[in-house]
Amino acid sequence: MIVTACLAVVFLNGAVQGAQKDGGDDEWVHLPNKCEVCKFVSIEMKLAFEETGKTKEVIDTNYRFLDTKKTAPIKYVKSDLRFIEVVENVCQRLMEYSLHKERQGSNRFAKGMSETFSTLHGLVNKGVQVVMDIPYELWNETSAEVADLKKQCDVMVERYEDVIEDWYKGTQEEDLTSYLCEKHVLQEQDRACLEEEWKPEKKGDPAALAEDKKKKKNKRASGKKGKAKDSVERESPAKKKKEKKEKKGKKKKSKAPVDHVDASEQERFLSEQGIQATEPLPGQKTEL
């Protein structure tokens, strides 16, 4: 089946019409603002600190050829090394994001394939010929908006590294987004994007489907454990009955009379027990 170029362009325009404005071609590329950059920097930084905070690794700071005084080892979760690793890699984590042009505001930046390109990939997999200005090989390439998000992240992290370090070495009771973005980066500037949350409107949203798969996987794992427990509980009474039947059968077998016993074996048994075998008296039997 072949779809004409016009039909493909109409489909694409309909999918991304929410991202376009009346300003012309200049509005097609909508670069992230300072609020959006700070929002995703703080989100990824919190995730990185959460991931690295689960280890119980200890760092030994003693070096025999340099230090003469012994110092206690430092926990990795409280070390400067952890802070440096998170800060150096946080902007690279933003390269995992994709541009979802069908969404509004800061929600257009999210991990996973956008609904638009997911639909187009589905058509191609079904054998439909989709004609676009962008070559198929570049469909999964990093967009200009995401590249600019990473670029602005590098500048922001370098500028506010001391602020982030103060939060890290402090109590960390205050949320990093509030501490970094509201109190230092944005201050009196527009911070509306910090309140934006993505709520999927369509069931076919790839990002929403990815979250649903995780939830279903966790439910299945817990459900299998529950079923295994129930099966063990159900089988245990049946096993008990079976064991009782087997015991009864063994008792019956032990109580069953011996049909035939050899005379020599009987005499040997009586002699072992100290019982002398009696022989019948000669003569005819008389009945009383």
PLY file of the C-alpha trace (Angstrom):
ply
format ascii 1.0
element vertex 288
property float x
property float y
property float z
element edge 287
property int vertex1
property int vertex2
end_header
0.00 0.00 0.00
1.39 3.40 -0.96
0.41 6.70 0.61
1.05 9.83 -1.43
3.24 12.68 -0.29
0.27 14.95 0.27
-1.46 12.47 2.55
1.72 11.97 4.59
2.24 15.72 4.99
-1.39 16.23 6.05
-1.08 13.45 8.62
2.13 14.91 10.05
0.75 18.44 10.18
-2.32 17.18 12.01
-0.18 15.37 14.56
1.99 18.39 15.36
-0.47 21.24 14.85
-0.46 21.99 18.56
3.24 22.84 18.39
2.92 25.32 15.53
1.96 28.95 15.87
0.95 31.72 13.49
4.45 33.17 13.39
5.59 31.13 10.39
8.57 28.83 9.96
10.53 30.49 12.80
8.10 29.01 15.31
8.74 25.46 14.12
11.87 25.29 16.29
10.91 26.28 19.83
14.08 26.30 21.92
13.85 25.73 25.69
13.81 28.74 28.01
15.74 29.12 31.28
12.84 27.79 33.37
12.59 24.61 31.30
16.35 24.02 31.39
16.52 24.41 35.17
13.48 22.17 35.62
15.00 19.23 33.76
18.48 19.79 35.20
17.06 19.53 38.72
14.88 16.52 37.81
17.78 14.54 36.33
20.10 15.58 39.14
17.64 14.31 41.77
17.30 11.02 39.89
21.09 10.68 39.68
21.52 11.35 43.41
18.76 8.83 44.14
20.40 6.16 41.99
23.87 6.67 43.49
22.53 6.93 47.04
21.63 3.23 47.29
25.19 1.95 47.50
27.03 1.15 50.75
30.45 1.64 49.17
33.19 3.15 51.32
36.13 5.18 50.00
39.52 4.65 51.65
41.41 7.96 51.83
44.65 6.52 53.22
47.65 6.39 50.89
50.69 4.72 52.42
53.28 6.57 50.34
51.76 10.01 51.00
49.85 10.07 54.28
51.48 9.46 57.60
48.28 9.91 59.59
45.48 7.43 59.21
42.01 8.82 58.51
38.66 7.09 58.71
37.14 5.90 55.40
34.39 8.04 53.88
30.99 6.78 52.76
30.47 7.22 49.03
27.01 8.75 49.51
28.58 11.63 51.44
31.73 11.99 49.38
32.82 14.71 46.97
33.38 12.01 44.37
29.65 11.27 44.18
28.88 14.99 43.77
31.45 15.40 40.98
30.21 12.33 39.07
26.57 13.48 39.21
27.35 17.07 38.18
29.60 16.00 35.29
27.07 13.54 33.83
23.73 15.27 34.47
23.68 17.18 31.17
24.48 14.04 29.18
21.36 12.45 30.66
19.27 15.11 28.88
20.33 13.61 25.55
17.96 10.72 26.33
15.03 13.11 25.90
12.97 13.48 22.73
10.87 16.30 21.41
7.12 15.64 21.61
5.68 18.37 19.37
2.13 17.24 20.06
2.49 18.49 23.66
2.50 22.01 25.06
5.01 23.88 27.24
7.80 22.05 29.04
5.93 18.77 28.57
7.21 18.63 25.00
10.51 17.39 26.45
10.23 13.79 27.63
12.01 10.47 27.39
10.80 7.97 24.83
9.65 8.32 21.24
7.03 10.94 20.50
3.51 9.93 19.53
3.99 11.46 16.07
7.11 9.49 15.15
5.81 6.37 16.84
2.80 6.47 14.51
5.01 7.13 11.48
7.33 4.23 12.37
4.26 2.02 12.71
3.14 2.94 9.18
6.59 2.20 7.76
6.68 -1.18 9.50
3.36 -2.03 7.87
4.79 -1.29 4.43
3.33 2.18 3.99
5.50 4.59 2.03
5.74 7.80 4.06
7.23 10.80 2.25
8.60 13.63 4.38
11.12 16.47 4.12
13.18 14.69 6.82
14.94 11.50 5.59
13.99 8.31 7.40
17.57 7.88 8.66
17.29 11.14 10.60
13.97 10.44 12.30
15.65 9.22 15.49
18.41 11.82 15.53
18.63 14.38 18.33
16.43 17.39 17.63
17.69 20.98 17.70
15.61 21.67 20.81
17.11 18.78 22.80
20.63 19.69 21.65
20.05 23.25 22.85
18.66 21.90 26.15
21.94 20.07 26.73
23.99 23.12 25.70
22.19 25.43 28.13
22.51 22.77 30.84
26.32 22.81 30.55
26.37 26.59 31.04
23.88 26.53 33.95
25.61 23.74 35.89
28.98 25.45 35.57
27.54 28.77 36.74
25.56 27.39 39.70
27.87 24.55 40.76
28.59 26.22 44.13
24.85 26.54 44.81
24.29 22.86 44.04
27.27 21.92 46.22
25.84 23.91 49.16
22.59 21.97 48.83
24.46 18.66 48.56
26.60 19.26 51.65
23.65 20.62 53.62
20.68 18.77 55.06
19.04 18.32 51.61
15.65 18.73 53.27
14.51 21.30 50.71
13.60 20.06 47.25
16.41 20.69 44.75
14.05 22.19 42.17
12.80 24.74 44.67
16.28 25.46 46.04
18.09 25.76 42.70
15.44 27.12 40.33
13.12 29.24 42.45
15.68 30.71 44.88
18.75 31.11 42.65
18.36 30.57 38.89
14.96 32.15 38.26
14.29 34.27 41.35
11.83 36.91 40.06
11.64 35.48 36.53
8.85 33.35 35.06
8.67 29.98 36.80
5.33 28.70 35.46
6.97 25.68 33.81
7.87 24.26 37.23
4.18 23.62 37.91
3.52 21.88 34.58
2.90 18.14 34.77
2.17 15.80 31.88
-1.14 13.95 32.05
-1.60 11.67 29.02
-4.85 12.35 27.17
-4.54 9.44 24.74
-4.05 5.77 25.59
-1.60 5.35 22.72
1.00 7.78 24.06
4.35 5.91 23.96
5.67 7.61 27.10
2.48 6.74 28.99
2.59 3.18 27.65
6.15 2.80 28.95
5.01 3.78 32.45
2.01 1.45 32.23
4.28 -1.46 31.24
6.43 -0.90 34.34
3.35 -0.84 36.58
1.89 -3.98 34.96
5.24 -5.77 35.27
5.38 -4.99 39.00
1.77 -6.15 39.44
2.45 -9.41 37.59
5.51 -10.10 39.74
3.54 -9.55 42.94
0.60 -11.57 41.55
2.83 -14.57 40.75
4.18 -14.55 44.30
0.63 -14.51 45.67
-0.46 -17.39 43.42
2.55 -19.48 44.39
1.73 -18.94 48.05
-1.92 -19.89 47.50
-0.96 -23.04 45.60
1.31 -24.12 48.45
-1.49 -23.52 50.94
-3.95 -25.47 48.77
-1.62 -28.39 48.24
-0.67 -28.78 51.89
-4.08 -30.21 53.06
-4.10 -32.62 50.11
-0.60 -33.77 50.95
-1.59 -34.30 54.57
-4.55 -36.50 53.52
-2.32 -38.50 51.22
0.24 -39.03 53.99
-2.50 -40.18 56.37
-3.77 -42.71 53.82
-0.25 -44.06 53.31
0.24 -44.46 57.07
-3.08 -46.30 57.43
-2.12 -48.61 54.57
1.18 -49.45 56.25
-0.60 -50.23 59.54
-3.08 -52.55 57.80
-0.26 -54.38 56.07
1.55 -54.90 59.36
-1.61 -56.21 61.06
-2.56 -58.57 58.22
-2.32 -62.35 59.22
0.34 -64.51 57.66
-1.24 -67.00 55.31
1.47 -69.67 55.49
4.43 -70.12 57.85
7.01 -72.86 57.42
7.17 -75.39 60.36
10.96 -75.08 60.75
10.73 -71.30 60.91
7.95 -71.57 63.50
10.05 -73.87 65.72
13.06 -71.60 65.46
10.97 -68.62 66.42
9.53 -70.43 69.49
12.99 -71.57 70.64
14.30 -68.00 70.40
11.42 -66.85 72.56
12.10 -69.62 75.16
8.85 -71.44 74.42
8.84 -75.18 74.02
6.67 -76.57 71.27
4.01 -79.03 72.40
3.22 -82.20 70.57
-0.30 -83.65 70.44
-0.97 -86.72 72.64
-1.45 -90.07 70.92
-4.88 -91.50 70.73
-8.21 -90.52 69.45
-9.70 -87.18 70.17
-12.79 -87.17 72.31
-15.33 -84.51 72.36
-16.58 -83.22 75.74
0 1
1 2
2 3
3 4
4 5
5 6
6 7
7 8
8 9
9 10
10 11
11 12
12 13
13 14
14 15
15 16
16 17
17 18
18 19
19 20
20 21
21 22
22 23
23 24
24 25
25 26
26 27
27 28
28 29
29 30
30 31
31 32
32 33
33 34
34 35
35 36
36 37
37 38
38 39
39 40
40 41
41 42
42 43
43 44
44 45
45 46
46 47
47 48
48 49
49 50
50 51
51 52
52 53
53 54
54 55
55 56
56 57
57 58
58 59
59 60
60 61
61 62
62 63
63 64
64 65
65 66
66 67
67 68
68 69
69 70
70 71
71 72
72 73
73 74
74 75
75 76
76 77
77 78
78 79
79 80
80 81
81 82
82 83
83 84
84 85
85 86
86 87
87 88
88 89
89 90
90 91
91 92
92 93
93 94
94 95
95 96
96 97
97 98
98 99
99 100
100 101
101 102
102 103
103 104
104 105
105 106
106 107
107 108
108 109
109 110
110 111
111 112
112 113
113 114
114 115
115 116
116 117
117 118
118 119
119 120
120 121
121 122
122 123
123 124
124 125
125 126
126 127
127 128
128 129
129 130
130 131
131 132
132 133
133 134
134 135
135 136
136 137
137 138
138 139
139 140
140 141
141 142
142 143
143 144
144 145
145 146
146 147
147 148
148 149
149 150
150 151
151 152
152 153
153 154
154 155
155 156
156 157
157 158
158 159
159 160
160 161
161 162
162 163
163 164
164 165
165 166
166 167
167 168
168 169
169 170
170 171
171 172
172 173
173 174
174 175
175 176
176 177
177 178
178 179
179 180
180 181
181 182
182 183
183 184
184 185
185 186
186 187
187 188
188 189
189 190
190 191
191 192
192 193
193 194
194 195
195 196
196 197
197 198
198 199
199 200
200 201
201 202
202 203
203 204
204 205
205 206
206 207
207 208
208 209
209 210
210 211
211 212
212 213
213 214
214 215
215 216
216 217
217 218
218 219
219 220
220 221
221 222
222 223
223 224
224 225
225 226
226 227
227 228
228 229
229 230
230 231
231 232
232 233
233 234
234 235
235 236
236 237
237 238
238 239
239 240
240 241
241 242
242 243
243 244
244 245
245 246
246 247
247 248
248 249
249 250
250 251
251 252
252 253
253 254
254 255
255 256
256 257
257 258
258 259
259 260
260 261
261 262
262 263
263 264
264 265
265 266
266 267
267 268
268 269
269 270
270 271
271 272
272 273
273 274
274 275
275 276
276 277
277 278
278 279
279 280
280 281
281 282
282 283
283 284
284 285
285 286
286 287
